[in-house]
Amino acid sequence: MLVIFRNNWFISHNILLGMTACVLFFKMHSYSSVNITLRENFLNNGSKVTKEPTVYPNNVTLMNFMQYMVLPTLVYQTNYKLVKRRRVSYLLIKTVLFAFAFVKGYQIVTKYIMAYVREYKQGTITFFELYLREMIPLPILILLLIVMIFDFFCTFVAELTGYPDHQFYEDYWNATTMSEFLSKMNCILPNFFRYHIVYKLIQYNMNLERARIVAFAFSTLVLELLFVIALMIVGVCV
């Protein structure tokens, strides 16, 4: 993150590196947290070491770790039951759609977002004027990024790696609240928050409603952090 803030890179570089840093942080946390739990259960139950590769401690290998790092999921499991079939036509279609969406997103960023951000940093317009001018292009860019990441990129990686679950989003276009929209626009982050925040807080005697509020607040901060990294402006989501 410090490397991004110290260098005046373009928005596409900031978004890519910022999202990569967040994904790696979530993956590393899930990997260590799940294996710590497995180790505690292994020691407390007095289990014996078996030859099964997906049973702790046999799952703690470099190959298992690298497999988890390339799969389109943030929640670690010892076994994913990968499929061997690869559809070349499916991969080509997703590649073409991603490239087209990337070009359109680049046009939106350069013409309708960064131009106004530059004027704001130069003092030509106020933050309120910047907010009004970004009310249309910024939501369009967000929706385009959602489609690019969770419909094109994640499904491409899932097909390429043999990951069986291709449902990375739900009907977020029918959402009536912000919390419902954030939970339905992707299934990857909510699963992470559910297993590593909500369930953990419930174990510490916090009720379900408060645990969900904490998870929602954390997800909002993560989204705000990504916008700060991309635009170098605080207050886009909050």
Secondary structure by P-SEA (a helix, b strand, c coil): caaaaaccccaaaaaaaaaaaaaaaaaaaaaaaaaaaaaaaaaaaccccccccccccccccaaaaaaaaacccccccccccccccccaaaaaaaaaaaaaaaaaaaaaaacccaaaaaaaaaccccaaaaaaaaccaaaaaaaaaaaaccccaaaaaaaaaccccccccccccccccaaaaaacccaaaaaaaaaccaaaaaaacccaaaaaaaaaaaaaaaaaaaaaaacccccccc
